[in-house]
Amino acid sequence: MKRPNHERRRRQLRWKAVRELIKASLTEESYDCTYCKLPILKERITLDHIVPRSRGGKSYSYSNLALCCYACNQLKRDMLVEEFLLIREERAS
């Protein structure tokens, strides 16, 4: 029987590999954040789960990942996109 820590570590390593693969496949030097639309340098891009894993989103599905800036990724936390955009709009006004 596998110990839970080993399984968790394997998932972390797999996710890190997916992140690095996606970042390596980017061909432009900069991209726009999916949420705030500000430009981000390639080496500063973060990946966000559109539907958070804590809400049933798939971890390794390309269709559930978005390129975004660190600030938006941290602010979004485990919100759905609609919730996050509403919060951003409220903060801006």
NUNU-209140 format. One record per residue (C-alpha): x negated, z negated, y; residue in three letters. Coordinates in steps of 0.001 Angstrom, whole numbers, padded with zeros to 6 digits, always signed. Layout:
BEGIN
XZYALA...
This chain:
BEGIN
+000000+000000+000000MET-001358+000970+003413LYS-001746-001723+005983ARG+000277-001220+009190PRO-002851-001254+011395ASN-004329+001671+009477HIS-001156+003712+009921GLU-001015+002895+013621ARG-004654+003905+014068ARG-004043+007197+012239ARG-001111+007970+014567ARG-003251+007181+017614GLN-006035+009470+016432LEU-003580+012257+015603ARG-001962+011991+019050TRP-005382+012002+020727LYS-006265+015179+018825ALA-003005+016838+019912VAL-003648+015892+023563ARG-007179+017234+023475GLU-006057+020457+021790LEU-003401+021072+024424ILE-005789+020347+027288LYS-008443+022593+025760ALA-005968+025456+025495SER-005190+025370+029227LEU-006793+028353+030907THR-006237+027662+034616GLU-008299+025245+036674GLU-005260+023540+038145SER-001566+023213+037371TYR+001483+021793+039106ASP+003036+018518+038002CYS+006336+019158+036222THR+008043+016405+038221TYR+006554+016214+041748CYS+005260+019830+041854LYS+001924+018741+043371LEU-001219+020474+042091PRO-003304+018664+039452ILE-006814+019551+038376LEU-007128+020407+034697LYS-009204+017310+033923GLU-006599+015017+035586ARG-003541+016307+033717ILE-001569+013886+031596THR+001008+014724+028957LEU+004440+013148+029140ASP+007104+012914+026462HIS+010183+014488+028044ILE+012388+012424+025748VAL+010420+009190+025304PRO+009406+008238+021785ARG+011190+004915+022325SER+014401+006919+022748ARG+013951+009104+019722GLY+011756+011851+021155GLY+009374+013585+018793LYS+005761+012639+019269SER+003973+015820+018232TYR+006498+018427+019324SER+005254+020828+022021TYR+008830+021212+023233SER+008909+017472+024030ASN+005723+017474+026119LEU+005309+018167+029828ALA+002183+018461+031978LEU+002301+015944+034781CYS+000196+013860+037139CYS-000819+010319+036281TYR+001388+008810+039017ALA+004571+010479+037728CYS+003704+009666+034114ASN+003257+005975+034962GLN+006398+005840+037098LEU+008563+007625+034509LYS+007599+005195+031719ARG+010399+005386+029115ASP+013063+007023+031273MET+014771+010298+030549LEU+013987+013080+033026VAL+017391+012789+034720GLU+016936+009032+035239GLU+013420+009508+036564PHE+014387+012224+039051LEU+017230+010036+040320LEU+014839+007106+040872ILE+012345+009374+042672ARG+015111+010721+044879GLU+016292+007195+045749GLU+012746+006112+046610ARG+012243+009145+048841ALA+015330+008440+050936SER
